[in-house]
Amino acid sequence: MGRLIPLLLTLAAVLAAAAPVQADDDDHEAARELLREGAILPLAELITKLPFAPPLRILEVELEREDGRYLYEIELLDNRGQVWEVEMDAASGELIESEPEHH
């Protein structure tokens, strides 16, 4: 019994760590399906429309549905070292909002 508890704790830790990966995989698959359907533009295409001088470093991207439309929320680092939060319409590529992140 003494060896069973550490084994169960290890298994629980592995399963807990694996759960977010599965959720991310589902999100990724949903985004791919939307792209195949033509409901959203490829992220690479939208990045070329960003109003920032290269080089850019993309820190984080989220695809969300809000008010009936899909939005890319992009966090990026510009060529001056400023972090920005950018929101773009995922279907049209329209820039909705762009603001510097404040710490």
WOGIHU-V449433 format. One record per residue. N is the residue number from 0. RES is the residue in one letter. SS is DSSP state (a for helix, b for strand, c for the rest). PHI is phi in whole degrees, -180 to 180 (none if undefined). Layout:
BEGIN
<<N RES SS PHI> <N RES SS PHI>>
END
This chain:
BEGIN
<<0 M c none> <1 G a -62> <2 R a -86> <3 L a -71> <4 I a -64> <5 P a -62> <6 L a -65> <7 L a -66> <8 L a -65> <9 T a -65> <10 L a -62> <11 A a -63> <12 A a -65> <13 V a -65> <14 L a -65> <15 A a -65> <16 A a -70> <17 A a -77> <18 A a -60> <19 P a -65> <20 V a -63> <21 Q a -63> <22 A a -62> <23 D a -63> <24 D a -61> <25 D a -62> <26 D a -63> <27 H a -64> <28 E a -65> <29 A a -63> <30 A a -65> <31 R a -63> <32 E a -66> <33 L a -62> <34 L a -66> <35 R a -61> <36 E a -76> <37 G c 83> <38 A c -76> <39 I c -136> <40 L c -89> <41 P c -64> <42 L a -58> <43 A a -58> <44 E a -69> <45 L a -67> <46 I a -62> <47 T c -69> <48 K c -91> <49 L c -65> <50 P c -85> <51 F c -131> <52 A c -76> <53 P c -69> <54 P c -85> <55 L c -113> <56 R b -125> <57 I b -80> <58 L b -96> <59 E b -160> <60 V b -136> <61 E b -129> <62 L b -109> <63 E b -130> <64 R b -107> <65 E b -143> <66 D c 53> <67 G c 82> <68 R b -134> <69 Y b -90> <70 L b -127> <71 Y b -95> <72 E b -107> <73 I b -118> <74 E b -109> <75 L b -139> <76 L b -112> <77 D c -83> <78 N c -72> <79 R c -103> <80 G c 92> <81 Q c -88> <82 V b -89> <83 W b -123> <84 E b -111> <85 V b -124> <86 E b -121> <87 M b -131> <88 D b -70> <89 A c -72> <90 A c -89> <91 S c -106> <92 G c 85> <93 E c -64> <94 L b -77> <95 I b -96> <96 E b -154> <97 S b -147> <98 E b -145> <99 P b -69> <100 E c -84> <101 H c -109> <102 H c -98>>
END
